[in-house]
Amino acid sequence: MNAAALAASALAVAVLMLATGDPARVWLLFGLTAVWGVRLAAHIGLGSLGKGEDPRYGRLLDDAPGGRNAYARRTGAFVPRPPRA
C-alpha cells in the first residue's frame, strides 16, 4: 500500500479529532478524505503487486551520474532508518 495515501487518511483522523464547527461538515470531509486515501493506497498497491521496481524509475537511476546509490543519497531519496533497539 502507498504510505503517503494512508498518511493522508491518518491525517484526516487527526483533523477529525481536533475539528470544531458543523459536525455534519466535519464528518463529511473526514469520510471523503479517508475513502480517497484508502482507495488511492489500494489502487497503487494492487497495481504494483507482484511487480518489481517501476522500469522507468530503474532506467532513471541506472543513467544517474555516480551510480544508483550515490544519486539516491544526493537527491534525498535515501533516508537512513534509526537503529533498532
C-alpha positions in Angstrom: 0.0 0.0 0.0 1.1 3.5 -0.6 2.3 5.1 2.6 1.5 8.7 1.6 -2.1 7.8 0.8 -2.5 6.1 4.1 -0.9 9.0 5.8 -3.5 11.3 4.3 -6.2 9.1 5.9 -4.4 9.2 9.2 -4.2 13.0 9.0 -7.9 13.1 8.3 -8.5 11.2 11.6 -6.3 13.7 13.5 -8.1 16.6 12.0 -11.4 15.0 12.8 -10.4 14.8 16.5 -9.4 18.5 16.6 -12.1 19.9 14.3 -14.7 22.4 15.5 -17.7 23.6 13.6 -20.7 21.9 12.0 -20.4 18.2 12.8 -22.0 17.1 9.6 -19.4 19.0 7.5 -16.5 17.7 9.7 -17.7 14.1 9.3 -18.3 14.6 5.5 -14.8 15.9 5.0 -13.3 13.2 7.1 -15.2 10.5 5.3 -14.3 11.8 1.8 -10.6 12.1 2.7 -10.4 8.7 4.3 -12.2 7.0 1.4 -9.9 8.8 -1.1 -6.8 7.9 0.8 -7.7 4.2 1.2 -8.8 3.9 -2.4 -5.6 5.5 -3.6 -3.4 3.3 -1.5 -5.3 0.2 -2.7 -5.1 1.3 -6.3 -1.4 1.9 -6.2 -0.7 -1.2 -4.1 -2.8 -3.6 -6.2 -1.4 -2.1 -9.4 2.2 -2.9 -8.4 1.5 -6.2 -6.6 4.0 -8.8 -7.6 5.9 -6.5 -9.8 9.4 -5.2 -9.2 10.6 -1.7 -9.4 9.0 0.5 -12.0 11.2 0.2 -15.1 11.1 3.9 -15.7 12.5 4.6 -12.3 15.1 1.8 -12.8 16.3 3.4 -16.0 16.4 6.8 -14.3 18.7 5.5 -11.6 20.8 3.4 -14.0 21.6 6.5 -16.0 22.3 8.6 -12.9 25.8 10.1 -12.6 27.8 8.3 -9.9 25.6 5.2 -9.8 22.2 4.4 -8.3 23.1 4.7 -4.6 25.1 7.9 -4.9 22.3 9.6 -6.8 19.7 8.5 -4.3 21.8 9.9 -1.5 22.4 13.2 -3.2 18.8 13.7 -4.1 17.4 12.8 -0.7 15.8 9.6 -1.9 17.9 7.7 0.6 16.7 8.3 4.2 18.6 6.3 6.8 16.5 4.5 9.4 17.1 4.9 13.1 18.8 1.9 14.8 16.5 -0.7 16.2 16.6 -1.3 19.9 
